[in-house]
C-alpha cells in the first residue's frame, strides 16, 4: 500500500519486520522478495512518485576533490530512484573484477563469482533483459550491427543490453496492492537510533519537509539509498556512537569510486562510419537491444598492470545542412523526450559530442512552431538526402571526425571519500561533502589505455589518432563522473578492511544491512545496476531465512 507521510491522517510511527530505506532498484528488488508472505515490510521513500526541486535539494552538497563531482547529479529522490531516468545499461562484472589483483591495492571481493552467478540470473528477470553466457562474457543475442574485429590480444568487444525497465513504473502496482508492504512516501530517514554501543538498531527516525516526525521500529534494517547516501546516513547516525554506526575503523565513506569518463583524443580518417556505427546507441532504450563495448582485454590489463576500461568512438557530425537543422529544431519543439534519452549523463554527453561544437544546440520547446515549419521548405533536398542515408543505415549527417571517449575503473583509494559537511539541509541534517581523488594507477591506466585504444582504432580505419593534452597534466584532469557511486560501505570479511561482511551486514551491528553499489570493493568498468540488483536479491534471500524465524 502507498502512504503519504505528509498527510495529517498518516500515523507518526510504524512497526515492521523489515525496514528498507530507499526505493531505487536495490530497495524495490528486496521489497518484492516479500510479496505474498507474512513478512511486514516498511519501504521508506525520501520523496514522492516523481521528483521535485524541494526534495531534490536534500541531495545537494560540496565537492572538494580533484576532479570535481556534483553529489546531486543524476540522483533522483523519488520512488524508483535514479532508474526513473537511467540509461538501462546492464552487464555483469567479470571474474577478474572480483579477483584480487596484485597490481591493484585493496582489490578482491570476499565472495566468489560462483556465489553471485545464480543471483545474476534472477536479476536478469527483474530487469527484463536477455540471457547471458557467463563463460563467454556476452549476451546471447547478437548486436544489430557487427562491430569491427581487432587483431592481437589488446582489445575485445563485450556485449551489453539496455534494460527497458523503469523501476518506479514497472513495480508500483504490485507493491501498492501488497497488504504486507507499506510504501511510505516523503519519509526521510534522519538517523538510525541504536543502543549505547551501536550494536543494535532499535528505530529509524523519520521526518517530512513539512515538519512531521516519527520512528520506524523493525527487527531488521536495510540501507538502500545509493553509494553516497548510504554512507551519509551511517555517519549521521551518531547519537549513540559519535563517529557514526559501523564506523569503528573510520571506513564509512572511504574508498569512494565512480567510473571516470572523458575524451581521450580524436580520430581522423576518410571512412569512420563502419567503425563508429556499431557502437552508436543515441536513440535510447528499445526492446532490450544488445550493443557492443570496446574494452581492454584481460591480457592487456595484466601485461600493462592497469585497471579495466572501455571506449566509445563517437562520430562527430560535420556542418549540418539547413534542412536537417530545421527539421531537428521542429522535432525537438514538438516531441517530449523519453526519460532515458536525456536523463543519463552518458546520453547527454553523447548527444553533445555527436552534434559537434560548430552546430547550434537543440531549441527550447516553446520555440515558434510556425516559423520552424516555414524553414523546412528551402531544405527539402537536404531532408531527402538525410532520409536516404537513414534508410541505408548511414549517418544522416556525414561525420567530421571521431571523438574517442573513455570510461574507466577507478582504483580503490581510502583517501577518496564521502564525509559530512558543515552546512545543514532543510531537515537540519549535515549535507554531504565529496572528496573524489585519483591515484597514480588511475593516471597510468588513462595514458596506457589511450595509447592502446588510439593505435588499434587508427589501424582499424586507416586513420590518424591524436591524444588530448590533458592526459599529461594531473593538475587539471578533464574527467567527469558517470553517477556510478561505489565503495563507500565496501564489503570485506575483516572489519579492518570494510564496513559490511559478505552477507552485507554492517560489522558490529547485528540487525543492519546495506544494499547497493556502495558495498562494491572494486567496480570494474561495467554499469553497476545489474550487479547491485543481483546482490540485493542475494541479501533478500539471506534475510528471508532470518525473518521467517520471527
N, C-alpha and C positions, 0 to 999 in steps of 0.2 A: 504494500500500500504506500501511497505517496502522502507525505505530511509536510506542510509548510511551517517551519519553526517561527516565522514572523507573526503568525496569527495568534490573537489573544486566546482563542479556544484551545490551542495546542498546549499540552502539558509542558512544564519546565523540564521534567526529568523523565528518563526512560530506563527500562530494565531489559536485558537481553542475555542470551548465552554468548553471543559473539558480536562485538562492536567493530565495524570496519570503518576506518577514517579515509575517505576518498572514494569517489565513484568514477574513476577512469577505467582503463582496461583491466588493471590488476584487481581493483575493488569489485568491479562488476563480475569478473571471472570467478572470484571467490564466493560472492553472494549467490551466484547462480548455482553453485555446487550444492546449496542447501534448499533449493526449490523442492517442494513436496516432502519435506522432512519435518521432524519435531523440533529442530533447532531454531530458536528465535534469534533473528539477525537484525541488528540496527545498522543501517548503512548511512553514514553521515556525509552530506554534500555541502561544501563550503559556498555554494551558490545555488542558482535555480536550474531550470531546464535549459536555459540559454544564458550566455554571458552578459554582463552589464558593466559599465565603467566603474561604478562604485565598488562592486565586488572584485573586479579585476585589480583595482588599486591595492588590494591586500597583498598582491604578489610583488609589488614594487620594492626595490632595494638598491643597494650600492654595488658598484663594481670597481675594485681597486687593483685588479691583476693586469697582466700583460700577456695575451690580448685582453681587450675589454669584452665583457659579456653581459648583456642586459638580462637580469634574472627574471623579468616579466615576459620576455619574448616567447611566443608560441606556447605559453602555459595558459590553459583555459580553465577557469574556476567555475565549473558547471557540471551537471550530470552528463556523464560521458567523457569528461576531462578533455585532454588535448586531442583525443580521437575525433572530436567534433570537427576538426579541421586538419587531420593528419594526412600525409601523403599516401599511407597504406602500405609502405614497403615492408615485406616480410621475407626473411631468410634466416635459417638457423646459424648459430655460431659454429665454428669448425672444431674438430678435436684439438687442433693446435691452439685455438683460442683458449681452451680450458686447461691446457697443459702448462706446467712450469717450464719457462724458457730461461736458460742460464744467462742470456744477454738482456733479459727484461726484469729488472728488480721488482719484487713483490708480485710476481706473476704466479699463476696456478690457482685453480679452483679446488675447494675441498670435496666437491662431488665429481663423479666421472661422467663422461658423455653417455655411457650406457644408462646411468640413473636418470638423465634428462630426456633421453630419446623418446620413451613412451609418452611423456607429457607434451613433447612437441606434436606428436600425432593427435592428441586430444585438442591441443591449442589450434591445430590446423582446422578442425571442425568449427570451433568458435569463431575463427577469423574467416571462414568460408573460402579457404584457399586450396590450391591444387596439392596433390600428393607429392611427396619428396623422396628421392632416393638418397638416403643419408650416406651411403657408401660413396656414391659418385659425386655428391655435393651439389646436385642440381635438381630442380623441379622436373617432374616427368613430362610435362608438356613443353613443346619447343617454342622459342620466341617467334613472333610474327616475321621478323627479318633476321636472317642468319648473320651473326657478327663475323668480322674477319678473323682468320686464324693467324697466330703469330709463331714464328719459328723460334726454336730454342725452348728454354725452360724458365724464362723470366716472368712472363705474363700469362694469365689464364682468364678465360671468360667463365663467370659464375652466374647462373640464372637466379632471379628473384621474382616474386609476384607482388602485385598490388592488391591488397585485400579491399573488397568493396564495402566492408562493414564500418559504419559509424556507430560506436557502441551505444551512445545515448538514444539513437533512433531504433536500433535493432533490438535492444533488450529492455526498453522501457515497459512495454505492455506486460510481459511476463512477471517482471518484478512488481509492477503496480498491482497485479492480480493476486500475488502470493500472500496468503494470510499470515505467514510466519516471518515475513520480511518487511521491515519498516524502512522506507527510504525517506530520510528527514532532510528536506531542502533548507538552505540558508542557515545551517547549523555548523558554525565554525568552531573547530576544536582549539581551545585556548591553552590547554595544558593537560597532561596526563598526571593524575594525582596518585601518589604511591605511599607505601609505608615509609617509616623513618630511614630505612636502609636502602630504599629504592629497589627492593627485591620483588615487590608485588604491586601491580596497578589495581586500585580499587574503584577508580572512576575516571571518566574523561569529562573535563569541564568544558562546556559549550556555550556559545553566545551568538546572537544575531547582531547585525549592524544597527538594528532598531533598539537595542538595549536589553533584550531578553537574555536571561542567564539560567543555566541549569547544569545537570550532570547526566551522564550515561553510565550506569553500573552494569558490568558484564563479567563473565568468567574469563573470557579471552579477548584480547585486543589485537587488531592488525592495523598498522600504519601503511596506507597505500595511496599516498598523495604526491608521489613524484620524487625525483632524485634530489631536488633542493628542499622541498617542504618536509620530507621525512626527517631529514637532519635538523631542520629548524624546529620542528615540534619536539624532538628529543631534547634539544638544547633549551627550549622554553620550559620544559617540564623540570623545573629546578626548585620547587618549593621545599622538597624533602632532601634532595641531593643537589648541592649548589652548582655543580658543573653540568647537570642535566642527566636524564636517565640513560643508562648504558654507556656512560662516558668516563668510567673509572680510568681508562687507559688514554684519555684525551684523543680518541679516534673518531668520534662522531663529527661528521662534516669534512674530515680529511679525505685524501685520495679522490678529490672531485675531478671527474673526467667528462669530456664531451668528444665529439668527432670533429676536430678542427677541419675547416674547409677553406679553400682559397684557390685562386687561379695560379697555376704553376708556370704557365707560359703560353705562347701562341704557335700555331702550326700553319704554315702557308704551303699550299700545293694547288695544282691545276684541278684535280678532281678529288674532293674530300667527301662528297656525299656517300659513297659506299662505305666509308669509314665511320661517319657520324650517324647515319640514318638508323642503324640497328639500336643505337643507344638512346634515341630520342623518345622521351615519354612526356612531352609537354602537354598532352591533352588530358592529363589527369587519369582517374580510375576508369576502367571499363569492367567487363565481366571477368575479373581476376586475370588480367593479361600477364604474360611472362615476358620479362625483359632481361637482357644480359648486363652484367657489370664487368668492366675490365679491371682485373685485380693483379696484385703482386702474387707470384707463386710462392708456395711454402719453401721451395728450394732457394728462391731468391732471398727470402727473408732470412733463412738460415745462413746462406753464403755471405750476405752483407750485414748480418746481425742487426736487423732493423725490424720495425713494427709493421703491421699489416696496413694496407691501403688500397684504394680504388680510384679510378679517374672516370670522368665523363668527358668525352670530346664533344664540345658544344659548337655546332655550326653557327657562326655569327653572320647575320644577313648583311649583304651589301646595301646599296641605296634602294629603298623601297619605291616601286613605281607609284605614280599618283593615284591610279585607280584602286590599287590594292590598299594603299594607305587610307583612302576614303572609306573603302568597304570595312576595313578593320575598325575605324572610328565609329562607323554606324553600328556595327555588330556589338562593340563594347558598350555603346549607349543603350542598345535595345535588350541585351541579354544579361540576365543575372548569372554571375559566375558560380560554378559548383564550388562547394567548400574546399575540395582538395586542390583546386586549381590555384587559388591564391593564399590558402591558409598555411601551407607548409613553407618553411624557409627555403627548401631546395627548389620548390616550384617557383617561388618569387624570383630567386636568383637566376634560374634557368631562363625564365621569360625575359628578364632584363638583359642577359647576355645574348640571347638569340636575336633580339631586335636590334642590338648594336647601339653604340654610343652616338652615332650620327643620325639616328631616326627619332622622331618625336615619340613621346610616351603616349599610351592609350588615353583617350579623353575622359573627363568626368561624365558620369551617367546622365547628367542633366543637359549635356550639350544639345543645341538646337537640331532636332531630327530632320526637319525640312531642309535646312542648309546642308546637312551632311548628305542627304539623298541627292540633292542637286549636284554635288561634287562628284557623284559617281559617273554621270553621263560622259564627261570627256575622257574617262579612263576605262571604257568598256573593253578596249583592246588589251589593256593590262589584265583585266579580270579574266578574259578568255584565256590568255596565256597562263595565268595562275591556275585556273581550273584544269587546264590540260596537264600542267605539271602535277597537280594533286592526283588526278586520275591515273597518272603513270607512276605514282609513288616517288615523285621527286619534290624537292623543296619548292614552295610557291615562289619564294624569292631566292635566287642563287646566293650561296654563301660567299662572303669576302675572305674569311679566314676561320680558323678553329681555335677556340679557347679551350685549353686543357685544364679542367677543374679537378682538384684532388680532394679526397675525403679520407681521413686517416684515423687509425687507432691512436690513442694517447697513452703514454706510459703512466702507470700508477705512480703518484707523487704525493707524499704526505704533506708537502708544503702547498699544494693546490687544494683549496678548502673553502667550505661554506661556514661562515660564522654568524653571530648575531651582531647587528649594527647598533648604533646609538639612537636612531630615530624610531619613533613609535608609529604604528598604523592606527586607523580609526578604532580598532578594538582594544587599544592600549598595549599591544604586543610589540616587542622589538622587531624591526624589519630585518631582512636578511642582508648579509654582506658577502659578496662572492669574490674570492681571490684566486682567479684562474691562472695557472702557471704552466709553462712548458719546461722540458728538460733537455739536456744535450742529446739524449737518444731521440727525442722528437725531431730536433733540428737535423740530426744525421739522417733520419728517415725521410724528411721532406727533400733534402738535397739529393740523396741517393736515388730515391724513387723518381724524382723529376728527371734525372739523367736516364734512368731505365725506361720510363714511360715515353719520354720525348724521343729517344733513339728508336724505340720499336715502332711508335706511331709514324714517325717520319719515314722509316723504312717501308711501312705497310702502304703508304700512299705516294711514295716518291717525293716527299716534301721536305721542308726545312723547319726545324723547331728552334724557337728562341725562348730560353728560360727567363722568367721575371727576375728583376734585380733584387727584390726584397728578400729573396732566399739567402742572401749573403749579408743581411743586416738584421741581427737578432733583436735590436732595439725596437724595431717597428714591424712586427710580423703582420703581413696583410692576410690575416686569418679571421674567420668568424666561427661561431658555434653553429651546431645544427639542432639545438634544443634536445639533444640526446644526453640528458644529465645522468651521470652514473657514478658509483663508487663511494658515496658519502656514508653509507652504512654497510661497508663491504663484508662479505661472508668469509669466515675462517673458523677452523676448529679450535684454534688457540685464541683466547680473549686478547692476548697481546698483539694479535695480527688483524683483528677485525671486530666489528660491532655485533654481528649476528652469527649464529652457528649454522651448520649445514641444513638444519630444518628452519632456518630464518627466524629463530627465537633470539631475542636480544640477550647477549651474555649477561648473566647475573639477575635477570628478571624472569620470573617463572611463567608469566602469562601474557607476554608482549612479543609480537612478531612484526616483521617488516616485509612488505612485498613491493616489487618494482625494481627498476634498474639501479636504484641506489645500492642494492646488495651485490652488484657485479664486481668481482675482484679485478677483472680486466674487461675491456669492451669490444675487442676485435674491431673490424670496420663495419660489421653488419648492423642494420637497423635494429634497435633493441626491443621493439614491441613483441615480436614473435617469441623471443626468449623470456621476456618478463611475464607474458601470459602463461607460458609453459611452467615457469617457476611458481606462479601464483596458483595454478591448478595442482601442482605438486604440494604446495602448502595447504590448500583446501582439503586435499585428501588426508594429509597428516593430521590436521585439526579435527577432521570428522571423527577419527578414532577417539580423540580426547573428549570431544563434545558429546558423543553418544554414550559416554560413561557417566554423564551427569545424572 
